Amino acid sequence: MKRGTSRDIRTANRYEVLRQIIAASPTSRQELAAATGLSLATVATLVGELLDLRMITEVGFEDSAGGRPRGLVAVNASGGALIGVDIAETYVHVELFDLALNVLARAEENMRPGESRPEQVVAHVAAAAGSVVAQAGVEAARVLGVGVSVPGQVDRATGISEYAPNWDWHDVPLLDLLAEHIAYPLYLDNPLRAGAVAELWFGAARGRGDAVVVNLGTGVGAGLVLGGGLHRGVSNSAGEWGHTTLVLDGRLCRCGNHGCVETYVGAPGIMQNLRELSPRSTLLHPDDQTATIDALAAGVAAGDPVAAKVVRDTARYLGAGVANLVNVLNPEVVVLSSWVAARLGAPLLEEVREAVARHALKRPLAASRIVLSPIPSDPACLGAATFALEGALQSVGQRGARRSAPSGTPLRTAPPAPTPTKGTRP
């Protein structure tokens, strides 16, 4: 087992304390010690460091039974800014957050079919990141970092997108390319991890020890929370459930295999479900995933039988795949997340619940809830921003090294995974 260094442990503790303050502002040092399991002396030291960094602030006192009044601290929302980037196959969405993780500005860049070369994607990210900073009027020095979520398998330590099957990317040095345009510290991961962290912090997985966050977009995957923490696997590749086999000798997947879950429940797979059912349907927009999914959602709401059948058939495939997750992982909650789940909404959810009930074992099914993500903003952006937040805390002990770097050179590192705890979004 890989052991963490004392600096790693201190970073993790500092991050955990700040997470609790963000979740429960205002709060006392005593409450923080109880929530984190750290000693009161350790919490007091970490609170002092966060006060020195101006990430939190003293906000008064509360009475305690028979003792001295307890000092209260709260997150200093204006003490810095974080950028979260959600790179998807059809769009780039960027959000700027304050330190309380409230959204200050949003920007989106659409990507046309075939517009997936690394330099094209980087140009969209740079444009959207510049837009949110300008919209919010935030000084560059206040931006603590940029978390970037990109589909596929990534190496966080090197900032390399190792494999993105929908774009046929192999070993793309994404953070180096972004650093040519963005002069902030950069942190890379994928939407499975980002979405899971967002749900742990502020969503349906909050306070859950075991949860699965199903990402339904152009690509499909599952963010895994096991034993209260984010599960990455030995090579940061856990959760590639979208590339498990659902139908033997089924549809060809972009990963090269046949019958993957993604080919039946990802946006292109749903379009294929519609095409097979009704090739000339006006609901089908052959070159526009978003328009097709929106048309299906509107059709279901209007009672269109074709739309209803497509959603039902999609839910049958999705339900079988989710039942496998329920049987294998025995989670407390399964969260349907990302843009396809958000657009198809409650009709998809109800059909999926029925399909899972037909396939899952009774005991694990009885312990699981299947829900839509309640997060109103982009979960991948929110989760990516937390990666940047941890990176900023990790760099506290490295300020000297950062200052000695050439002017304008961003620190390109990938922090250890956050292990979010209970809390509610302010």
Secondary structure as GFF3:
##gff-version 3
##sequence-region A 1 426
A	DSSP	alpha_helix	6	24	.	.	.	ID=ss1
A	DSSP	beta_strand	27	28	.	.	.	ID=ss2
A	DSSP	alpha_helix	29	36	.	.	.	ID=ss3
A	DSSP	alpha_helix	40	52	.	.	.	ID=ss4
A	DSSP	beta_strand	56	62	.	.	.	ID=ss5
A	DSSP	beta_strand	70	75	.	.	.	ID=ss6
A	DSSP	three_ten_helix	77	79	.	.	.	ID=ss7
A	DSSP	beta_strand	81	87	.	.	.	ID=ss8
A	DSSP	beta_strand	91	98	.	.	.	ID=ss9
A	DSSP	beta_strand	103	110	.	.	.	ID=ss10
A	DSSP	alpha_helix	118	136	.	.	.	ID=ss11
A	DSSP	three_ten_helix	140	142	.	.	.	ID=ss12
A	DSSP	beta_strand	143	149	.	.	.	ID=ss13
A	DSSP	beta_strand	153	155	.	.	.	ID=ss14
A	DSSP	beta_strand	160	164	.	.	.	ID=ss15
A	DSSP	beta_strand	169	172	.	.	.	ID=ss16
A	DSSP	alpha_helix	174	179	.	.	.	ID=ss17
A	DSSP	beta_strand	186	189	.	.	.	ID=ss18
A	DSSP	alpha_helix	191	202	.	.	.	ID=ss19
A	DSSP	beta_strand	211	216	.	.	.	ID=ss20
A	DSSP	beta_strand	220	226	.	.	.	ID=ss21
A	DSSP	beta_strand	229	231	.	.	.	ID=ss22
A	DSSP	three_ten_helix	241	243	.	.	.	ID=ss23
A	DSSP	alpha_helix	262	265	.	.	.	ID=ss24
A	DSSP	alpha_helix	267	277	.	.	.	ID=ss25
A	DSSP	alpha_helix	289	301	.	.	.	ID=ss26
A	DSSP	alpha_helix	305	329	.	.	.	ID=ss27
A	DSSP	beta_strand	333	337	.	.	.	ID=ss28
A	DSSP	alpha_helix	338	359	.	.	.	ID=ss29
A	DSSP	alpha_helix	362	366	.	.	.	ID=ss30
A	DSSP	beta_strand	369	372	.	.	.	ID=ss31
A	DSSP	alpha_helix	379	394	.	.	.	ID=ss32
A	DSSP	three_ten_helix	395	398	.	.	.	ID=ss33
A	DSSP	alpha_helix	399	404	.	.	.	ID=ss34
###
